[in-house]
Amino acid sequence: MTELSYAIIGTGAVGGLYGGRLQRAGQEVHFLLHSDFNHVRRHGLRIDSVNGNFRLPKVKAYHRASDMPKCDVTVITLKATANTVLPGILPRVAKPGGTVIIIQNGLGAEKYIADIVPKSTVLGGLSFLCCSKIAPGHIRHIDYGLLTLALYTRSGRPGGVIPVMKDIAADFSNSGTPVKLIEDLLLARWKKLVWNIPFNGLSVLLNASTLELVRNPHTRTLCHALMEETIRGAAAFGREIPAAFVKKMMRDTDRMEPYDTSMKLDFNHGKQMEVEAIYGAPLRAARSRGLSLPRMEMLYQALCLLNCRNKRQPHK
Amino acid sequence: MTELSYAIIGTGAVGGLYGGRLQRAGQEVHFLLHSDFNHVRRHGLRIDSVNGNFRLPKVKAYHRASDMPKCDVTVITLKATANTVLPGILPRVAKPGGTVIIIQNGLGAEKYIADIVPKSTVLGGLSFLCCSKIAPGHIRHIDYGLLTLALYTRSGRPGGVIPVMKDIAADFSNSGTPVKLIEDLLLARWKKLVWNIPFNGLSVLLNASTLELVRNPHTRTLCHALMEETIRGAAAFGREIPAAFVKKMMRDTDRMEPYDTSMKLDFNHGKQMEVEAIYGAPLRAARSRGLSLPRMEMLYQALCLLNCRNKRQPHK
């Protein structure tokens, strides 16, 4: 256990689970909350996890970033659609010379953050987790748990593993969250997109579970084609994802319980979907290398219409 | 007015309107009906049309093709999804040496019919019509009306205009349905697909009207891209559709009242959609010329899943 202090920006399912575990393990943790602030300030956090339930009756809860102390490690667990609030938050919370971790899907968030806090080390985090908030301050974690961390570099080249990553990994592991440190952030991001790009968008567009999408022969072929386009996108940045990886993703999905993707949950709840992070940013990256990915683009365009429509209708 | 006798195979909106007008004008017309047989046999047809309302209290209605006389002109106005019944019907109804007209969207029906009745002249019909059946035997025609007819040839080459086409056109025109005779069926079919391919499928997938699809900048770009893929498909068969045609289709759609496509109406009513005729057949045709049309294919695959799901659920 280190002496590092942690800030959790966005105490939803992922932030609540990771931050709650860090506090339980004795770390200093400061939670920034939005809608759940009053509830959590009074009642703390409640976590039901496959790895053990626990309650934290008292947590350091904040409604405004300006009330928070500067922290060694700032963990961003907002939805990508909320990233526009970060320029108003990070300069107040992230200690200069400290570390900012962005745990999100899609591409492009690390550069955005590095531009906001240029004196911070920026890590990209990929969370493989089935976890949801079922009530204010009440989180249910039902499966998986690995957190992958990698160093962001402006050049886009693999950044290797630096000492602070090992310290943070030790804190997380000690608190109950297994961490894998990897050298190549961009490769990890594109690999995660290989699954996210077909299943998130198609599950929304077709109101389908992952199981229905892989069982129907037509959409199974389409998922394959979308995965292959994603691999071509990665290849344009010098990242080789072997064809065997596609096979593995399909096999894993065959074996999964029928699953509602995070994008489908957002859509069902009338929330903005992470369309720019998961589709827009990869498409623009590919286009910058002269690459056209027509199926991915079509999914992007269709989801944009749905997002526009959702924005016009007030949250139910 | 000629002495030609007519059979209407599938007396829905289009068959009821065209056949009803022919009878009103004094032609001999025989109507084959399925679900509306009992009603129409007793009460005849009722047509509310922008070009004039009329009733036909008595029509020659049939429930079985085997009860019908052989007719000079057989007009098929079934949905493409019902074409599997034609091998049981056409040999009984179509007079050898007579004419069979297939009024349908999509590609491939003429060859299918020519194989069933090789001694008939086969014409392809394209109907530009806003028309629906609002109750048994009760048809409402709200706009447009042009019927385009062209000769089918096994070679796929333009067949020109032969005398019987002029006779049939005279009967239709005389009855109140304007007819345009054209030389190149395949060009006409692909041109109609330029509109049908983007708007039918996307309106279902996104539960959107034509107006929403052209107003949203993302789906407007997508409609353009799908139209351009269709034009590439046509070009693979030596049919050149100028870019100006795409512009005209978009402008026409901008000016249309928000419109539910026929595919969307089928989907909303839990009926099978014409996915094979409008998407499957053009895709296979393009593939036979070594052409891949990824957006069209993706739309096809997505719609196939919806059609499968509709098939499993009983009609509501």
Interface residues (C-beta under 8 A of the other chain):
Chain A: L202 L205 L206 A208 E212 L213 N216 H218 T219 T221 L222 A225 P294 R295 E297 M298 L299 Y300 Q301 A302 C304 L305 L306 C308 R309
Chain B: L202 L205 L206 A208 E212 L213 N216 H218 T219 T221 L222 A225 P294 R295 E297 M298 L299 Y300 Q301 A302 C304 L305 L306 C308
